Amino acid sequence: MKKEISLALLLLSACKERPEAPTAAQNDRLNEAEAMLDEEAGNEKGPAAEAADP
């Protein structure tokens, strides 16, 4: 019984740990990277995809 309670407490304490929020500079870089990925995805849907549709 003590092992089960100890395990439950250990699991609960592990769930409370969360990563730190990104700094403003990191957030800006993440937004830029996301925009670049969106542009690349848009390029794949460009003229070739439009020509394939009847």
ABEGO torsion letter per residue (X at the ends): XAAAAAAAAAAAAAAABBBBBBBAAAAAAAAAAAAAAAAAAAAAABAAAAAABX
